[in-house]
Amino acid sequence: MKINFRYSMPYDEMLSIMQDNDFSHSQSLVAKEYIGKVEAFWEKEGKKIIREIERVTKLKFKKEVDCYIVSEMFFEAISHPFTVKMCNNIDRLRGIMVHELIHILFVQNENKVLKVLNCLSGDHNYKVHFPVLLCERKVLENLHGSFKAEKRVEDLDYIWRDVDKVYTMFKKDNKGVINFLNKNVIN
């Protein structure tokens, strides 16, 4: 699965203005330079990350995606359209990329995923993030031997507590997230 890293000045400007921040055209130069760094990171780690996400979820990416880099945005990232706010901490960026790519993978496989997500109890945010966080933790642990839950703009602490309750079982399970949720989480 290929990621095309992109920069759109109007998009970046719009998001900056929405944050009540000034926009300078020099931001586009910084963003384009940043894209080079992200592409180098992705060239080094991307195939390994994609392979591990697919292995943990037992789902396959179906098409390449564009990832827009912006300088200002309320969230650190969003999956649709795939947008990442510049971040200089490579470990944090790795976690952000894994998180958003799992969202993208679930949308690309919505025919397999949606039925299960709708059976989870909780609000929409819970239904969407519970399986993502479960997979995110396992992917990052498998890749790097450890995992630290990142505090995100949206408060996911209540979901992390539930992920922690079932994670030991999921970690041992090798049949994918949909199968695991069907067998162990959905009542």
PyMOL commands that set and color helices and strands:
alter all, ss='L'
color gray80, all
select helices_A, chain A and resi 9-18+26-57+90-108+110-119+124-144+157-172+177-184
alter helices_A, ss='H'
color red, helices_A
select strands_A, chain A and resi 3-6+65-70+77-79+82-85
alter strands_A, ss='S'
color yellow, strands_A
deselect
rebuild
show_as cartoon
